[in-house]
Amino acid sequence: MNNVSIEQVLNKIEESSDYVFLYNDKAIQKNRIVSVNNNSGKIQDILDEIFRGTSISYTVVDKQIILSAKPFVQKTMEDATIPVKGIVKDVNGEPLIGVNVKVKGSNVGTITDIDGNFTIRTKKGDVLEFSYVGYTVQNVTITGNATLNIVLQEDNAVLDEVVVTALGIKRSDKALSYNVQKLGDAQFMSVKEASVPNALNGKVAGVTISQGASGIGGSTKVVMRGSKSVNAEGNNNALYVLDGIPLPDLFPRRGATSNAQYGGVDEGDGISNINMEDIAEVTVLTGPSAAALYGGQAANGVIMLTSKQGGLKDGKPRISFSHYSDFYQPLLLPKLQNTYGSRTDEFSSWGPKLETPANYDPADFFDTGMSFSNSIGAQLGTENHKSYISLSSYNARGVVHNNNLDRYNVSYNGTYTITDKLSLGATFMYTNKKAQNMLSQGDYYNPIVPIYLFPRGDNIDKYKSYERYSADRGFPVQFWPYGDQKRSIQNPYWITHRNFNINHNERFIIGGSLKYTFNEWFNISARFRTDRDNKKNEIKNYASTLLLLASSSDKGSYLLATEKNIQDYGDVIANFQKTVSDWGFVVNAGASFKNASFDYTANSNKLEFGAPLASVANKFTLNNLTPEPQYQEGKKMKSQAVFFSASVDWKRKIFLDVTGRNEWTSLLANTKNKSFFYPSVGMSFVLTEFFKVPEKILTFSKLRLSYAKVGNVPMSLAGITIPSYPISPGGGVSINPDLPIDNLKFEKTQSFEIGLNARFLNNKLGLDITYYNANTYDQLFKFRAPESSGYANFYVNAGKVNNKGLEASIDADLTFGDFNYSPKLTVTYNKNKIVELVRNIPNPFTGADMNVSHFDMGGLSYSFRNYIDEGGSIGDIYVNSVKKDGNGYVYVNPNTLSMMVDNENLIYAGNTNPDCSLGFNNAFSYKGFTLSFLIDARIGGKVVSATQAVLDSFGASEQSAKARDNGGVLVNGVLMDAETYYTQVGAGTGVLSNYVYDATNIRLREASLSYRFKPLFKNFVKDLTLSVTGRNLFMIYNKAPFDPQLTSSVGTFYQGIDYFMMPSLRSFGVSLKFTL
């Protein structure tokens, strides 16, 4: 280039590279004519040539090249100037590199170094101007040579935050036409949790999170904007995405359903395998519009995880270490009585009043649980060669003896710039987890059933010696004289020491990516990831375990089951971004594939008990089993898709978004439908660009609206479109397959949302609010086929479910000198309605129209059921009751005093879902101290406690003692003997209309107090932070006898019911974190 201006050279460099120049027009003579005769192609050589002999210097920071004037001061003036030193940081205390420091009104200036330090000579009374891209300019008058500590504030009028959206595509937050909520690691890691979703509870709007009752490391149910699917095998849980690529569900095999009265084991879901320390950011996409590019997986919303990377700006390696120690206790236990004993040889506590109250306390059975988490991570390399590697361990011991969890993680994430245009990425994650006795609820293998019901006339201590030597058998056997009480009861200490359910899990996530950048406005990326999860489940029941639970063998039983889940995913995406005049264009287009498979095998079809041991007691090997039918099942699916996303803006004031995704899948094999298309469209208007309001009043405001149609395509649909002959649990092949559905339609959700984002008072106050209305249709229903048809079942698509509601958040950032207060309130309101179920759908056998407005989705025995009815809501629960006459009097047999229980016509008890959820997060900081706490409230809803009914029937509850003290229970205005009354209303699983409770609860969800030390040992140790923490500390308000937020199933149904669920836990802990 010959005879061109400095500005032309700089523009040419920007066009042909990713670099951007930052400079002051007055300091740089951009019209000066130069010639460039450099052939090396290196930008540094070109800059050295054009600025040779001038006072211009340059600093390269990331992809920015900062041009500034070198300090120039006449020697004759040096005597009148003084050296001024200082450091420039952001509001978080991080040093800012390359800040322009200039004496206002002169050409004297410098820039800060990699540690944010600067030195400049100036005069007293001069004004130093500090300027940096994205931050407000700050002026400081010099009064002496004291060291300056400058804190630059973000310029909210300039900053346009980048948000990671669907498929990992980065978008400007200003441009989005849908609601996105983002949390940094400091927000979700303030109090340690075993998995990411539990750490989000109460911190995001539009999300209802229910923790599994199995304790530390259990599964989590996450529902966004209400349940949509009424299919018993359907999925209403959010999709998890890691670095833009969907993760497989990996819910526990029996976690989506419940074994009701008999029990349930929950070894944890797939997301609980991920080490939280490896996550830099969580982005929550609550609505279909935000998640539309995931098509058939988008209906239930998305939780996006962005993993940590290396490559710090200063190029120095950084090693981070964290340690968390937490200690656990039960939060809520049932209220039991100690004033009445038991009759001889009876397990119940309906005996006479004790002269001295017993000192029995079920809390003594529980241990102090504990967990220890250690993680070390290394961020290595530069901006061009980034590497992050981490090692972590999480070791937990539950509150029930021998309930253990051990998890070990290895993680690597790297990006390498091979040339100026080509970059390579690599990801590796390995998890090794062992979970033991992760029981959630029910009769089977549940030690808290005998603990809660234990007779007050006996002493529990003598049963701690849970086995005694049997001379006849030649080995110790269970000591328990009370039998099973028709509830599979055993010695509780035998259960914890001699009944084992062990799950060993190994998971590999391996991925790679390539990105080729053609120029500054066009690039293509390709990604591939394989996710392989292998599980081994062992059940070991020792000899003299209850025969029912040991497959009728007096020698014990053994289950060995293996489960393999594989998902391979790949995509290619072309990315285009360019501004032409007043118009901006961002286009992404690509294609993807996903192959998934699931295989499960077991040595017995008795999956809860295992195969009976044959000859040698307590020898748990495959060659010591009585031969019986084994079990096997598997599913596979393949899918391909093409997709696009286009955004057009005018002057960054009005934005139009359009996306589309077309999917082909093997689930549609043999059907009329070959593929499905999922579109979305949205617009946003930056109101503050049209209506000029002082920033002191309204800093920023955006109105957005969007529409999307997305799907819900669970893998459970595999095989229903082709003839299949399933192997029955007895081992034989079923001769009656299900009728293939040749016109299968996937469940779809059409959603509209409108929202407002606003920032007030110079960004000190923020408001985000969204209204949505979504209809889900083409639900899948299963019916019994006529016996004469030769088929077992048939399927039809029908139904419509509506969800509408509001999600909102209000936050503030209030600073007064060294003191800062940052509150945030989240509000979630959702109204669910089943508009229709099966209407006018032809029966494939008879041709007659089918009209069904009621389905029984199961429950607990005959006393608690989940019904879905037209006009009702998902989550409606129905319970049995005592029969009454037209005047409201209970039917009582005058001779036997027995009451009539109606187990046929169940009555509506309410809905398990809250009417409204609130989260109020507070953070106070002063210098190095930070105090934070979160209050979580769920208003409305109903729950049922069958536990309380059974406690009453055995005379173990506090209520049963109060009734005896009062002379009985009023029935029809007459006192009925307490034992007579409670042994009837608590029989079996209870007359549960008597045990319905308000689910409203308000709790102190978490609290932490931390202190961040100044750098130690000459800046070798940084960010040293010591914290004391607590989680689930206490209930501010709760009327239920158990924690209403607990669940024993991550499925849609069997919610809001307590049948000897493990108690929820409170925790206290300490943590230590630092970086080197």
N, C-alpha and C positions, 0 to 999 in steps of 0.2 A: 504494500500500500504506500503510495507516494503522494505527498502534498495533501494530506488529509488532516482534519482537526482531531484534537484529543478526544472529543466527544464521539466522533465517528469510529475511532479505534475501539473505544470502550463499548460502544453499541455492537460492533462486530464481534467482540469477544463474548458478550452476553448472548448473541444470537447463536453462536457456534459452541457454546458450553452451558453448564448448569450454574455458572457463577453470576452473581449480581453485584454491581458496584454501588457503594454508599459514599457520598462525599458532599461537601458544601460547595455550591456553585461559586461562591465568592473566593473560597480558598484555592480552588482548582481552576486554572485558566483553560477552560474546556475548548475555547476557540483557537488556541495556539496550534499552528500548522506544524506537523511532523511527518516524517517518512519512516516506515518500518521495513527493515531489510533482514529480518530474522527468519531463519529457515528451520529452527529447531521445533517450532510449534508449541514451545512451552510458554505458558502465560507469564510466568515470572520473568523470563528473558525479555519478553515484549515490554513489560512494565518497566524493567530496568532501563531499557533503551529509550523509551519515550520520556521518562522522567529524569534521565541522567543530567546532572548539572542544575537541577531545580531543588526547591525546598520541600518537594512532595515525597512522602513515604507511604508505604502501604502495608496493611496487615491482613492476612487471610484467616478468617474465622468461619469454619464450616464451609458453606458455599457463598459466603459473603466476602468481598474484598473492600476493606475500608481504606479510603484515601484521606490523608490528612497532611497538613502543613507541618514541617519540622519546626521545632522551636527556633525562632530567630530573634536574637536580642543583641543590640549593639553593645560592644564592650564598654562604651562610655556610660551605658545605662546600668551596668551590672551592679554598681555600687548602690543604686537606688532600689534594687529589687531584692526580694527575699525568696528562698526556696520553700515551696509549699508541697507537702506530701499528703497522701490520703489513700483511701480505698473506697471503691464503689460497689455496692451490692444491690440485690433486688430485695423485695419485701420478705422473702424467705431466708435471707441471710446468705444467699449464694453469690459469689463474686461475679461481676459482669466483665467480660473480656471485650476490649476494643471500643470502650466508651470514649467519645470525643470530649476532651477537656480543653476548653479554649478561653483565653482572656477576651472578654466581650469587647468588641470594637477594635480589635487588633488582629494581627496574623500570628500571634503567639499561641501555640497549642500543642497538645500531645494526646496519646490514647492510653487507656489502661492495659496492663499486661495480663497474662493468663491467670494471675491471682487477684485481678481487680485493682492492683496498685498503680499509682501514678506519682510523678514528680514534675513540678513546673515552677519556673521563676516568674514572679509577678510583684506588683506593688501593693502596699496597704491601700485599701479603698477600691482596688480593682474588683470587678465582678467576674467570677469564673462561671462559665456556662457548660453544663453537663448534658450531652445529648446522645441518645441511643435509639435505634430503630425499635418501635413498639413501646416506647416509654416516653412520658412527658418530660419536657426540658426543665431542668432545675438550675436556678441561678443562686450563687452563694457569694456574698461580699466578704473580701479578705480583710481581717482585722489583725492578723499576726501570722506566725508560722506554725501554729498548732496543727496537729494532724487532723485531717478532715475525714469524717465518716459519712459518706453520702449514700442514701437509700433512694433509688429511683422507683417511682410508681408506674405501674402499667398504664399506658394510654388506651383507655377503653374505646375511644373513638377510632383508634388506629388498629388495635388488635382485632383479628378475625379468627377465632379459635378453630383449629382443625380437629375434626371429629372422625373417628373410625366408624364407618357404616358397614352395611351388608357386604359380604365377600371381601372384607378388609379394605374396601375402597375409602380413601380419605377425602372428606368433603369439608367445605367451609360451613361452620355452624350457622353462619348468617344466611346460607343458601337453603337450608333444609326446610322442607314443607311438612315435616312430621316431628313428633316429640322424641327427643333423645336425652337420656340422663347418663352422666359420666361420673365415675368415682375413681379418684387416684388411690394408690396403695395406702397412703396415710389415712384415708377415710375408711376403707374397709378392713385395714389391719390394725386399727387402734386397739382393739381387743381381739386376741387370737381365737380363731375358730378352726375346727377340723376341716371345713370345706367352705368354698366361696359363697354359696347361696345363703348359708346361715349367717354369714357376716353382713349380708345386705338387708337383713330384717329391720324394717322401720326406717330405712335410709333412702328408699326410692318409692315414688308414687306409682299407683296402678298395679302393684304387685302384692299378692298374698302368699306368705311363706309359712309353711308348717313343718316343723322339725319332727323327724321320726322318733318314736318312743324307745328305740333300741339303744339310745344313749350316744356316747362319744363316737363319732364317725358314721352314724347311721344315715339313711337316705333322707332327702328333703323334697317336699312337694312344693313346687313353685308354679303358681297360676297367675297369669297376667290378663287383666280385663275380663275376668270371669270365666267359668267353665263353659266350653262350647260343645263338646262331644258327649252324646248320651250313650255311645257304644260302650258296653261293659269292658271290652278289650281295647277301647280307644285310648287316646292319650291327650290329656289336657295340660301336660307339663311343658314348661318353656324349653326351647332348643338351646343347647350350649354350643358356642363357637369359639375356637381357639385360633387366633391370628387369621381370621377370615374364613376358616374351613370348618364345616360342621363336625361336631363330635357325635359318635353313636350314643344312643340313650343309655345303654348299660344299666338300666334299673335292675334291682334284684329280680330273679326269675319269678318269684311269687310276690314281688313287691307291689305289683299293680292290682292284685286282688288280695283277699284276706281269707285266712282259714277260720275266721269268725271265732266261735267259742273255743276252738281247739288250740289256736295259737298261731304264731308267726315269727319267723326269723328274718332279720334284715341285716345283711352283711355290709351294707353301704352301696351307694350308686356310683356310676362312673365318674361323676364330677368330684367325688370325695377322694379320688386317687390323685388329683392334681395338687401339687404343692403350692399353697397360696403365696409363698415367698417368691415364686417365679413369675408372679403376675404383677405387671406395672400399672394396669388400668382395667377397669370394668366398665363397659358401656351397655346400658340396658335399653333395648328397643321394645317397648311395650305394645306397639300397635302393628297391624299388618302392613301398613304403608311403609314403615321403616324397615321391615323385614322382607318386603315383597320379592327381592331378588333370590330368596331361598325357596320361593314357589311352594311346593308341596310340603315343606317343613316350616312354613312361616306363620301358620294360623295362631300359634300359641305364644308368639313373641320370642325374643332372642336375648340371651345373656352372652355378650361378647367379651372374651378375655384377650387382652393384649399382653404378650409375654415380654419380659425384660430383655434389653439388648445391651451390648457393650459399646465401645467406641465413644468415650467421653471427649468433649471438645478440646481439653488440654492434652489429650493423648496419653495421659498417665494411667496406669492400671489402678483400679480401685477394688479393694477387697471388703466385702461387707459380712458381718456376722450378726446373728440374732439368736437369742435364747428366750424361751417362754416356759415358765413353770406354772401350772394351774392345778387347783385342788377343788374337788367336787363334792357336793352334798345334795341329797334330795331336796327339792324346793317345796313340794306339797305332798303330804302323806295323809291318808284318811284318818279321821278322828275316831279313835277306838276307846272302849270302856275298860276299866280295871276294878269295878266295884262288885260285879257279879261273877261267880265262879261257874264250874261245870259239874254236871252230875257224873257219877261213877261210870267209867268206860264210855263216856260220850265225848265227842269232839266239839260239839257246840257248847256255847257258854250261857245256857239257860238254867244254870243252877242257882242255889240260894245266894243271898247277898253275903259278901265276905266281911268278916269282922275287921280285918285289916286289908285295905285295898292292895291289889297286886301291883308290882312294880314293872310289869311287862311293857316294853316299849319296842315296837317293830323297827324303830329307827336304829336300834342296836345291831340289827342284822346287817345293815349296810356298812360297807367300808367307806373310808374317805378315799374317793377316787382321785386319781392324779394323772397328769399328762406332762410330758417333757418334749419340747420341740427345739431342735437345734438345726440351724441352717447356715451354710457358708456359701457366698456367691462371689464370683470374680467378674468384673467388667473390664475387658481388655481391648486394646487396639485403638484405632483412630476412627474418624468419621468414614474413612474408606475401607477399613478392615475392622469390623466389629465382632467381638466375641463375648458371649456370656456363658458361664458354666457355674453350676451349683450342685451341692450335695446337701441332703437334708435327711433328718430322721424325726419321726413322730411316734412316741411310745406312750400308750395310755393304759391305765388300769381302771376299770369301771367301779361303780359303787357296789356291784354284786361280785362276790368272789369268783375268780376265774373268768370274768368278762374282760378280755384283753384285746388291744389293738396295737399292732406294730406296723409302721409304714416307713419305707425307705425310698427316697427319690434321687435320681440323677438326671440332670437337665443340661442341655447345650443348645444355644441359639447363636448362629453366626451369619454375618453378611460380608461378602468380599467383593471389592471392586477390582475386576480383572483388567479391564481397560476403562477408558473414559466413558464408554458406552455400554459395556457388559458387566453385570454384577451377578453374583451367585449367592444363594442363601441355603442354609442347612439347619435342620431342627432334629433334636433327639431328646426323647423323654423316656425314662424307665421307672416303673413303679413296682415294688415288691411289698405286698401287704398280706398280713395274716390277721384275721379277725376271729375271735373265739367267743361263743355263747352270746351272740348279739340278739337276744330275745326281745320281742316287742310287747307281746300281750298273750292272753288266752290261758287255757288249762295246762296244755302239754309242756312238760319240762319247766314249769314256771314256779320258782321258789317262793315268790311273794304270795301265792294263793295260800299255802299252809302257814306262812308267817302272819298274814293278816287275820286268818281265821283261827289261829292257835287257841286252844281252850285255856281260859284264865285260871282254871283249877290245877293246871299242870305247870311244870318248870321246863322252859325251853332248853336250859343248859344241858340237860342230860341227853338231848338229841344231837348235840354238837359232836358227840361220838357216834357218827352216823352209820357205822358198820360194826358188826360183832362176828367173831370167828364162829363158823359153823363146822362142828365136828363131822356131821354127815356129809357136807360138801367139800370140806378140806380147804376152804378159803373164807374170808370175811364176806358177810352178806348184809344187806340193808337192815337197819334197826328202825322200825316204825310200826307201832302197834295199832294205829288208827285206820289202816286201810285207805282206800282211795276216795271214800266219801262220795262216790259217783261223780267225782270231778278230777280224776286222774292225779290225785294228790299223792305226794311222796314226802319223805323226810327232806326238808329244804336244803340241808347240808349235804345229803346224798346227791341231790340234783346238781349242786354247784361243784361237787368233787368227782362224780361218777357218770354224769351225762354230759357228753361233749359234742358240740356242733362247731366244727372248725372249717373256716374258709380261707384258702390260700390263693392269692391272686397275683399274677404277673402280667404287666402291661407294657407294651412297646409302642411308642409313637415316633415314627421316622419320616422325615419329609425333606424335600429340597425344592428350590425355586431358581429360576433364571429370569433376568430382566435385561432387555436390550433397549437402550434409549437411542432413537434415531436422531432426535433433536430435542429442543427444550419443550416442545409441545406434543410429542408423540413417542410412545414407548409400548412395548409388548412384554408381558410377563407370563411365565408358565410355572405351575406348581403341581407337586404330587406329594401325597401323604398316605402312609399305611398305618393303620391303628389295629393292633392285635392284642386281644385280651384273653388270657387263659386263666380259668378258675378250677380249683379242685375243692370239692366239699366232702368232708368226712363227718359221719355221725358215729359215735362210739358210746353204746349203752352197756354198762357193766351188768354182769349176772346178778339177779335179784331186783333189777329194775322192774317196775310194774309191767306185767306181761303184755298189756295193750301197747305199751311204748317200746317194747323189745320184740315186736313181731311174734308174740306168743312163745318166745324161747326163754327158758330159765337159765340159759348160758349167756344171754346178751344178744345184741344185734349190731350190725355194721353196714353203713352206707358209704360207698365210694362213687362219687359222681364227678364228671368233668364237663366243663362248659367252655366252648370256644366261640368268640366273637371276632370277626374280621371285617374291617371296612377299608377299602381302597378308594381314594378320591384323587381326581386330577382336574385341572382347568387351565385354560389359556385365555388371557384377557388383554385386549388392546385398549390403550388409554390415550385419549386425545383431549388436549386442553389448549384453547387459544382465545385471545381477545382480538376482535376486529372492530375498530372504532368504539362505539358505545356498547357493543354486544360481546358477551362472554359465552363461550361454548365449552362444555365438558361432556365428553361422550366416552362410555365404556361399553365394550361389546366382547362377548366371548362364548365359550362352550365348556361344558364340564361333564364328567362321568362319575358315577359312584357304584361300586359293587359291595354288597354286604351279605354276610352269611352268619348263621347261628347254628351251632350243633351242641346237643346235650345228650349225654349218655349216663346211665346209672346201673349199678349192679342189682338193683331191686326196683320194682314198681311202687314200693311203699316208701315214698320219698321223704316222709317225716320220720320214719323209724329205721329203715334199712332192712337188710336181709337177716334172718335168724342165724346165729352161730350154731354150728352143727355138732361138734364133738368136744372141743376144748373151750371151757368158759374163759371169757375175757381175752381170747386170742383173736385180734382184729386183723385177719388176713383173708384174702379171697379164696384160699384153699380150705378155709374152715367155715364155709357157709353152706346152709341147706339150699339146694338148687331151687330156684323159683324164677318166674318171669322177670326179665330185666326191662329196662326202660330206655327209649331213644326217641328223640325228636329233632327236627332241624328245619330251617327255612333259609331261602336265598332270594336275593332280589338284585336286579341291575337297573340302572337308570342313566339316561343321557339327557342333556339339556343344552339349549342355546339361550342366550340372554343378552339384554342390552339395557343401558341406563343413559339417559340424555338429560342434560340440564342447560338451559339457556337463560341468560340474565341480561337485563338492560340497565346499564350504569350501576350495577350492583344494588339496584333498588327493587327490581321485580325479578322473581325467579320462577321458572317453569321446569318441573321435573316430570319425566315420563320413564317408566321402566316396563319391561316385558320379559317373561320367561316361559319357554315352551319345554315341556318335559315328556320324554318317552320312558316307559318303565315296563319291566317284565311282569309287574303285577297286573297289567292289562292284557296279558296273553290270552288269546282265544275270546276276546271281547270285541264289540263293535267300535269301542273307543280306542284309538291308537295313541293319543297323546292329549295333554291338557295345557291350556295357555293361562298364565297368571299375569294380569296387567296391573299397573298402578299409575296414577297421575296426581300431581300436586302443584300448588302455587304458594309462594310466600311474598309478602309485601313489607318492605322495611319502611314502616310508617314515619320514622324520624327523618327519613330522607325527603319526605314530602311535606311534613309539617314541622317547621323549625321551632323547636321548643328549647329553652335554655337547658343545658346539660345538668345544671344544678337541680332541675325539676325532673326531666325525662331524658335520660342518657341514651337509651336505645329502646326501640319497640318494633316488634315484627308480628304481623298477622299471617297465619298459615292455615291452609286447608288441603285435604288430600282424600283420595279414594283408592281402594285396593281390593283385588280379589285374589285370595291365596288359598292354599289347601292344607289338609292334614292327612298324611299318607303313612300310617304306621305299618311296620313290617308284618304285623299280625295278619294282614290281608293276603299274604303269600299263600297261594294254593287254592283260593276259593273260586278261581275262574276256570279251573281245569278239573277233570275227574280225579279224585284222590281217594285212596283206601287206607285210612289211618290205622296204625297198630294200636289196639286197645290196651289199657293197662294190664289186662290179663295175659297179654302176649299174642292174642290172636289178631288176625286181620279182619277189620270190619267189612262186611259184604255190602253194607249200605252207605255209600259215600254221600256227601252233601251235593245237592244239585248245583252244578257250576252256574255262576251268575254271568250271563253273556253280555250284559249291558252295564257292567260295574261303573259307577261314578264315584270319584273320590270326594270325600267331605270337603266342602268349600265354605269360606267365610268372605262375605262382602262387607267392607267396613268404610265408613266415612268419619273423618275427624276434622275438627276446627280448633285452633288454639292460638294463644297469644303469649309471646315472650316479651318481657319488659324489664328494663333496668332503670332505677331511679336514683336521684341524689348523688350524681357522680359515681354511679355504680355501687353505691353503698347498700342498696336495697334491690332485690330481684323478685320477679313473679313469673312463674310458668303455669299456664292453665290449659287444659285440653278437655274438650267434650267429644265423645265418640259414640257411634251407634253401629253395631255390627250384627249381621244375620248369618247364621251358620245353617246350611242346608245340605241335602243329599247325605244324611246320616245313614248308617248301615244297621239294619235290623235283621235278626235271625229268628226263624220260625221252625217249629217241628213240621216235617212233611207227613202227609198221610201214609199210614203203614203200607197201604197197597201200592204206593208209588215206587217202592224200591229204593227210596232215598231216605236219609236220616233227617236232613234239615235243608232249608232254602233261605236265600237272602233277598232283601229288597232295599232299594234306596228311597228314603222318604225323610220327613221331619224338618222342622225349622226351629232354631233356638235364637233368641235375641238377647244381646247384652248391650246395655247403654249406661253411660256413667261419666264421671268427672275424675280427673287426676290433676293434682295441683301441688306446687311447691312454692314456698316463700322463704327467701334467705336474706341475710344481711351480713355486712362486713363493716363493723364499727370499730374504729381505731381512735384511741385517746392517748397520745404519747406512746409509752411502752406497753400500754394495755390494749388488748384486742378482744372483742366479743363477736363470735360468728354463730348465730342461731340459724336453724333451718327447720321448717315445718313442712311435712308431706301429708297430703290428704288423698284418700282413695275412696271412691264411692262407685259401686256397680249394682245395677238392677238386672237380674237374670229372669228370663221368662221363656218357658217352652210354649211356642206359638202353636205348633202342631206336631203330631207324631206320624201315624200312618193314616193317610186319607186317600181314598179312591185309588188304591194301588192294586192292579190286577194280580190275582193269585195265579202263579205260573202253572198250577195243576188244573184248577177249575175255571179260570178266566173271570171269576166273580170278583168284584171290587172288595178290597180289604179296608176296613176302617177300625183302627185300634187306637184308643186314646189313653191306655193305661198299661204300664209294664212294671213288674216287680224285679228290681235289680239286686235282690239278695239282702242279707243282713245278719242279725244274730238270732238264730233259732226262730221261734215264732213271736218273739217279743219286740223285735226292732227290725224294721225294714226300710230300705230305700225304694220309694216309688217314684216313677216319673209319670206325670199326668199333663195332658194339655191344659194350659192355663196355670200350671204350677211352675216350679223352678228346680234346676239341678241342685241337689243338696237337701231337698225336702225329706223329712224323716217322719215315720209313723211308728206308733208304739201300741202295745196291748193295754187293756184296762180292765177294771172290775165292772161287771154288768150293773146297770142302774135302771130303775123304772122311770116312768114319765115324770115323776116328781123329783128325780135326782137322788133317790135313796138306793143304797147298795143292796143287791139281792143277798140275803144271808139266810142259810138254812137254820131254822130255830133249834133243831135238835143237835146238829153237828157243829153249828157256828161256822160252817164253811161258806166262803164267798165264791160267787161264780165269776170266772175270769173269761173275758172275751178275747180269744186268740184269732178270731176269724175277721172281725170288723175292726181293724186297727184305726186309731184316731190320729189326726195330724198333730205333731208335736212342735213343728217349726222347721226352720231351715238352718243348716249348720254354718252357712257363710255369714260373715259380719255385714251389717248394713253400711258401716263406714270404718275405715282404718286410719289412724293418725300416728305419725312419728315426729317427735320433737327432739331434735339433736342440738346440743349446746356445746360450744367450745370457748373457753376463756384462756387467754395466754398473757403472761406478763414476764417479760424478759425470757428466761429460759424455762419457765414453768408453763405447763398446759394442763388444764382441768377440763374434761369433757364428760358428758353424760347424755344418755338417750332414753327418753320416755316413750314407750310404745303402747298404743291403745287400740283395741278392737271393740267397736260398739255394736251391740245387737247380736242376733243369732241364738241358737239353742243347742245344747249338748245333753247327752244322756249318760248316766253312770249305772251300768249293771253291777259294777263292783260294789257300790253302796247297797244295792238290793240284796246281794248275797251276804254281805256283812250283817245286814239287818236280820236275815233269815237264820244266821248262826248265832245271833245274840252277841256279836263281837263289836258292834258299832256303839258309838257314844249315844246315838239316838235311841237305840234299843234300851239302854240303861235309863235314860230320861223317861221313856215311856213306862218302864217298870216303877220308877220312883213316883210317877203320876197316877199309878193305878191302872194303866192301860192306855188304849188308843180310842178316841171317839169315833164310832161308826154309827151313822144314823142317829147321832145324839146320845148314844149309849156307849159306856166304856167296854171295849173288848180286851180281853187278856192280851198283853203285849206279845207273848210267845205265839198264841193262836193267830194273831194278826200278822206278825212279821214272817212266820214260817209259811204263810200263804202268799203274801205280796212279794216275798223274796225268793220263792221256790223257783228251781230251774235257773233261768236267767232273769227272773223277776217280772213283776207287773210294772212295766217301765213308765207308764203314765205318772206314777208316783215319784219318778226319779229323773224328771226333766228340769234342767237348770238354765238360767240365763248365761250365755257365753261371753257377755261383756267382761273384759278384763283390761286393766291398766297396770303396767309394771315398769319398774326401772330396768330396762333391757340391758344396759351396760354403762359402765363408768370407768374412768381412768384418770390417774394423776401422774404426770411425767415431768422429768426435768432433763433438759438438754444442756450438757456441759459445753464449755468453750473448748476449742481444740487443745489437745494435750501433747506433751512431749514434742515441742517445736512443730506443731501441726501434723505430727505423725498419726495421731488418733483423732478422728473427726466424728462429728455427729453422735457422740456418746450420749445415749438416752436411756435413762432408768425409769421404769414405770411400775406402778401398782395398778392392777385392773380387777374388775369384777363384771360378771355377766349374769343376767337373770337374777338379780340380787334379791328382789322381793316384790310381792304383789301390792300395788296401791289399792286396787279394787278387784275382787273376784268372788263370786258367789258359788261357783261350781266346786265340788270336792276334789277336783283334779285340774290339771293345766289344760284349758280349752284349746290351746294352740298345738297340742301334741296330736300326732296321727300315727296309726299303726299300719297305714297303707298309703303309697304314693299314687294309687289309682283314684278314679273319679268317685267311687262309692265306698261304703263302709267308713264314713267320716263322722266325727262328732260323737263317737261311742267309746266309752271306757269299760273294757272287760279285763280287769287286772292288768292294765298297761303299766309298764315300768314308769316310775315317776320322772318328771322333768328335773333338770339339774341346775343348781346355782354354782357358780365358780368364783374363786378368788385366785389371783395370780400375781406374779412379778415377771418383768421382762427386761432384758438388757440388749441393746443394739449399738453397734458402732461400725465405722468404716476406717480403713487404713489407706 
